[in-house]
């Protein structure tokens, strides 16, 4: 907090989602699993696919099928840099 006000930050979940999306695009992974209104992610459906997929190995898979694996990356919230505090009104 700064002067009793909450400071802006980037939620870790939002940053991780963007990172995953960029990995999917860079590797050509098909966004085949809807997760929300107009939003899909890549999800390996078979264990053999998972073993060859850098996206699913790093970001995990949905808890379904025989290719359900946890994420291997932790992305924390990104707080405002101290140098930027003067710009907060």
C-alpha positions in Angstrom: 0.0 0.0 0.0 1.0 3.6 -0.6 -0.6 6.3 1.5 -3.4 3.9 2.5 -4.2 3.1 -1.2 -3.7 -0.2 -2.9 -1.0 -0.1 -5.5 -1.5 -1.4 -9.1 -0.1 -4.8 -9.9 -0.2 -7.5 -12.5 -1.9 -10.7 -11.2 0.3 -13.7 -11.5 -2.5 -15.7 -13.0 -2.9 -13.1 -15.8 0.8 -13.1 -16.5 0.9 -16.9 -16.6 -2.0 -17.0 -19.0 -0.3 -14.6 -21.3 2.9 -16.6 -21.1 1.1 -19.8 -21.9 -0.7 -18.2 -24.8 2.5 -17.0 -26.3 4.1 -20.5 -25.9 1.1 -22.0 -27.6 1.5 -19.6 -30.6 5.3 -20.0 -30.7 5.1 -23.8 -30.8 2.0 -24.0 -33.0 0.0 -25.9 -30.3 -3.7 -26.1 -31.2 -6.0 -24.3 -28.8 -8.5 -27.1 -28.5 -10.0 -26.8 -25.0 -12.5 -24.0 -24.2 -12.0 -22.5 -20.7 -14.3 -19.5 -20.8 -16.3 -17.3 -23.1 -14.3 -17.1 -26.3 -11.1 -18.4 -24.7 -9.4 -21.7 -25.4 -6.1 -23.2 -24.4 -4.0 -26.1 -25.7 -4.7 -29.4 -23.8 -3.0 -32.7 -24.6 -5.6 -35.4 -24.6 -3.2 -38.4 -24.5 -0.2 -39.2 -22.3 1.9 -39.8 -25.4 1.0 -36.3 -26.7 2.0 -34.8 -23.3 5.4 -36.3 -23.4 6.2 -34.4 -26.6 4.5 -31.1 -25.7 6.6 -28.3 -24.2 3.4 -26.3 -23.4 1.6 -28.9 -21.4 4.8 -30.1 -19.6 5.5 -26.5 -18.4 2.0 -25.2 -17.8 0.2 -28.4 -17.0 -3.0 -29.9 -18.3 -6.6 -30.0 -17.3 -7.6 -32.7 -14.8 -9.1 -35.0 -17.4 -8.1 -38.1 -19.3 -4.8 -39.9 -19.0 -2.8 -36.8 -19.6 -3.7 -34.9 -16.4 -0.5 -33.3 -15.0 0.1 -30.3 -12.7 1.9 -27.1 -13.7 5.6 -26.9 -13.2 5.9 -23.1 -13.1 4.8 -20.7 -10.4 4.1 -17.1 -11.5 3.6 -14.6 -8.7 1.9 -11.2 -8.7 4.1 -8.4 -10.1 4.0 -5.3 -7.9 4.6 -1.7 -9.0 8.2 -0.8 -9.2 9.4 1.5 -6.4 10.7 4.0 -9.1 7.1 4.3 -10.4 5.5 5.2 -7.1 5.8 8.9 -7.9 3.5 8.4 -10.9 0.7 6.9 -8.7 -2.0 9.4 -8.0 
